Amino acid sequence: MTELALDGLKTKQQRTWSSGDYGAVAALIQPIAEYLVQAADLSAGARVLDVAAGTGNASIAAARCGCRVTSTDFVPALLVRGRERAEAERLPMDFDIADAEDLPYPDGSFDAVISVVGAMFAPKQERVAAELARVCRSGGTIAMANWTPGGFIGEMFRTVGRRVPPPAGQRGPVEWGSPARLQELISDRALELRVLPRTFVFRFASTVHFADFFRANYGPTVKAFEALGERDGKLLYDDLVDLAARWNVATDGTAKIPADYVQMLAIRR
């Protein structure tokens, strides 16, 4: 994919993540950020950068640990929500509009760089990996939580992609959840790299409730439904209900859907 095409894809991604209500989705997965921050073993006073922070799940988790946090995203509306959340908890934090592929900070500015299912969506994967490492000091921590290719979210993306194909030649974001791909992206920049499997369980009143929620709130599915007509949109909706039913482990009529992700912890070389 050419640089021009990648830049156009980034603009499209900004529109995607500005649609729906990602804050509603982020509220569901807050525990992922809490677990990552605890695993990163951050110290009070540490300088922490949250990349593609969305509405600030990991930023807030780190600030609760007494860290000096800078929360960044390339969608201004998401940072507004993050600021509101921080102010509600009286947590001092900085907020910057920033692109994960071109972070506006000097080399080695932070003791830890974190991202929870955020930086994985930037189109230029090698560039993102280089930037995460560049702004982290030697001996500092790079910590990420990323959805896996073989897990529920990976299958959801493939389900949507069968109705609305992704751009040709673009590497999928869930590759960041592959240990082999993380070795390619991070290992040369790390003294130590640990990739640990984790599972988060989505909980809904029913499989239909899952499909309704993601159709209304999650940017990628919001845009997919917008791109489809009424008939094809109904087919995608039925696909999502069926997907949730196949992954559902609840036996009480509700939906409990395990979603695999990896927790990556790297010590900067």
N, C-alpha and C positions, 0 to 999 in steps of 0.2 A: 504494500500500500504506500502511495507517494506521500510526501510531507504535506502537500496541499490537501489530499484526501483525509489525512489524519487530523489536520486542523479543522476541516469541515465536520468531521466526526465529533470532535471535542465540542464544537458549537452545538451540535445536535444533542450531545450528552448534557450540556448545561440546561437546555430546554427540557430534557427528560427529567432530570432531578429537580427541576423547578415545578414540575406538574404533580398532581395528586397532593398527598400530605405525608412526606417522608417522616416527619416528626412522629406521626402515629405509628409507623413501622418501627422507628428507632426506639420508641417507648417499650415495645415488646421485647426487644433484644438487648436492653440495658445490661442484663447479667453477663453477656459476653464481654463487654467492656470492663466490668468489675473484675471478672476472672483474669483478664489479660493484665490489667494494672497490678493486681496482686502477684501474678506470676512474674512480672517484670521487676518486682521488688524495688520499687522506686523509693528514694529517700526524700524526706521533707527538705524543701529548699532546692531540689533538683530542677534544672531548666528542662522543661518538657514541651515538645512540639507534637501536636495532634494534626496529622495530615489527612485531608478529606474527611474532616471531623463531622460533617453533617450538622445535626442539632446538638452535638457536644457530649455524647455519651462517655467517650474515653476521656475527654477534656475534664469533665466534671468529676469522674472517678479519680483522676490524678490530682485535681485541685483539692479534693477531700483528703488526700494524703499529705497536704501541705506543700505540694509542688508549685513551682512558678510556671504556669501553663500558657502557651500560645496556641489558640484554637484556630485552624485555618480550613477554608473550603473555597471552591470557585463559584459557589452559588450563594450570593449575598443573603437571600431570604432564609437559608438554613442557619447562617451565622446569627441572624437576628433572633431566631428562636433559641439558639444556644446562649446568647447574651441574656435573654429573658430568664432562662433557667438558672444561669449563674447568679444573676441579681436576686432571684427568689431565694437562693440559698446563701446569699451574701458571700459568694466565693470570688475573690479577685482573680481575674483572668484577662488576657489580651486576646483580641480577635482580629484576624487579618484575612482579607480576600487573597487567596494564593492558589496557584496551579501546582499540583503534585509533580508535574514534569519540569517545573522551573521555579523552585522555591526561592523567595526573595531574602535569603539570609546568608551571611558569610559561612565559610567552611568551619565546621566544628563548633557551631553556636549553641548546641544543645547537649545535655547529658543523656537524654533519651528521646527517641522519635517513635511515635506510636501511630497505628492506624487500625481501625476496626471496620471491616468490610467496606472500605472507602477507597484507598489508593489503588486497590486491585482493579477498579473500573477505568482507570486512566488508560488511553489507548497505547501509549508508548511504554511498554513494560520495562525495557532495559533502562530507559531514561529515568523512570520513576525509581527504580532500584538504585541507580547512581545518585539521585538527589537525596533519597532517604539516608544513604551512607555519607554523602558529602557534608550534610549539615549536622551530623552526629559526631561528637568528639571521639578520638581514639579511646578505646576502653569503655565507651558508652554503650547503651542498649538500643537496639532496634527491635520493636515488638509489633507484631501484626496478628490479627485474626481474619482469616479468609475462608469463604465458602469453598467446598471441594467440588471437583468435577463429578464424582460419583454419588454425591449426596442429594438430598431433596431439592435444594436450591439449584444445583447443577442441572438436575432433570427438569426443573421448572423452566429454566432458561432454554433448554432444548425443546420443551413443549411449546413455548411461545415462538421459538425460532422456526418451528415447522409451519407456523401460520404467517409469521412476519420474519423472513430470513435476515440474519445479521449481515453486516457489510462483508463482502468477500475479501479474503486475505487478512482479516483482523483476528488476532489471537484472542481467545475467549477469556474473560476476566477470571473465571474459576480455575484457570491454569495456575493462578497464585495459590490455590489450595492443593497443588500437587507437590509433594516433597522433592521430586526430581526437578521440577521447574524452579522451585525455590533454591535448590543447590546451584542451578545455572545462574540465577539472578543475584544471589546474595553471597554464596560461599567464598568467592574471591575477595570480598570486602569484609569478611568476618574472621575473627580468631576462633570463634565458637558459634555453631549454628545448631539449634534444637528445634525440631518440628514435631509437635505433639498433637495427636488426634483428639478432638473434642466433639461433643454433641449438644446442640441446643434443641429444646422441644417447644415448638409452636403449639399453642393451646387456643382452640376456638370452640364455639358452641356446636358447630357442625362443619362438615366439609363444604357445605354451601356457604356458610359464614366465612370460611377461609377465602373462597373464590370471590365473594362480594367485597371482602376487605382489601384484597390485593388488586382487584379491578378498580377500586375507588382511590386507593392511597399510594401504591407502589409505582413510582415513575415509569419503569420499564414496561409494566403491564398496562398502566394507564395509556401510554403512547401506543402500545400494540393495539388496544381496543379502538383508539382513535383512528388508527390506520386501516382498520377493517370495517367493512360494511356491516349492516345489521345481521345478515345471515352468517357471515364468517365470524363475526364477533360472538354470536351464539355458539358456534362450534368451538371457539377458543374457551369460552366460559365452561362449556361441558367438559372440555379437555382438563381444565383446572380442577373441576369438581372430581373428575375421575382420578387425576393425579393424587389429590389429597386423600381420596378413598383408598388408593393402593398403598399409600404410606402410613395411613392412620393405624395407630396401635391401641386406641381407646376401645374399651368394651362397654362403655356406659352411654353410648349414643352421642357423645361429644367427639371432638377431633383432637388428638395428640399426635403431632407429626414430628418425628426426630429429624433434625437437619444437621448433617455433619459439617464441621469446619476444622481448620487446623490453627493451632496457636504456634506462631513462629517467634522464637527468641534468639537474637543474634548479638554477639559482643563485637563491637566495631574494631577492626584491625587498626 
